[in-house]
C-alpha cells in the first residue's frame, strides 16, 4: 500500500537585531510548498529537509516567533545553514582565486 505524501515547506527568518526568535515567514503544502521552494532556490536560500520539524512548525501561524521549546531544533537548522553559507563563501573565494588568471567565469 503506497502512501500519498504531500510536499510541505516552511520558511524561517531570523534578524538578530529585531527578533527575539526566528519567525515563520511562509508555509504551505502541495503547490504552495513547491512555490516556496522555487523562490528559495531562485534566491540561493539554503533548504534543509526535516519532516518532523516541519510537522511541528506547521502548527505556528505565519509571522509568529517559534516557541522556546523549538529553539534547539531550529538552532540546529540555522547552524546547518550557517555552515553551508560559510562553505559556499570559501568555495567561491577559492574558485575566484583559481579562475582569475585563467579567465574562467563562475557558473
N, C-alpha and C positions, 0 to 999 in steps of 0.2 A: 504494500500500500504506500503510495507516494504522497507526501505532504505538499500542499501548495504553500510555498513560502513567499511572503510579501516583503519586498525590499523596504527597509526603513532607514531614515537618515536624520541626524540631529546636528545642527551647527552650534558651536560654542564660541563665545568671545570673552576675553578677559583683559581689561585695561587696568593695570595695577594702580594707576593714578586716579581712576574714577570709581572702580568697582570694589566691593568688599569680597566678592567671589565671582567665579565665572557665571555667565548668563547664557540661557538658551536664546539663540537669535533666530533659529528656524527649525522646523521639524515637520516630518511628513512621512507618508508611506506611498508605495506604488509610484505613480508618475511624479508626484511632488518630491519624493525621495530622489528619484532619478535627476530631477532638475536641480536639487540642492547639490548633488554630487557633481553634476555637469558644471555648475557655477564654481564650485570649489576647485575643480581641475583647471578651469579656464583662468583662475586667479592664483594658481600654484599654492593652494591651501592644502596642507597635508591631510590625508584621510587615514583614519585608523578604524579597523573593524573590531567591534566588541559587542556581540549580540546581547550579552547580559546587561551591560551598561546602558545600551540603547533602550532596553525594556524599562529600566529604572528612570532614565532621563526623560522618556516619553510621557511620564506622568506629570512633569513640570510644565507650567504654562510658558509660552513664549514671552521673552523679555523679563523673566524672573531669574533670580540667582539660584544656584543649586544649593540644597541644604547641606549643613555641616556634615551630615552622615555620609555624604558622597564626595567630600573633599579629597580623601585619599585616592579613590578610584579615578577621579578627574585629574588629580595632580599627576598620576601615572601617565595619563593621556597627554597632558601638556609637556611632561618630561620627554616622552617619546617624540612629540612634535619638535621640541627644542633641539633634541639630538639630531633629528632629521634635518632641521634647518641649518644647524652648525655643520653637519657633514656636507650638505649641499654647498654651503659657502666655501668650505675647504676645497671641495672638488672643483667648484667654479674658479676659485683662485688659482689652483694648480693647473687647470686647463688653460686659463688665461696666460699664465706664465709660460707654459709649454707651447702655446699656439701663437703667441705674439710674433715670434720671429719666423714662424712658418706660414703666417697669413691664413691660417685655417680658422674659420668662424665657428663659434659655438653654435650648437643647434638649439 
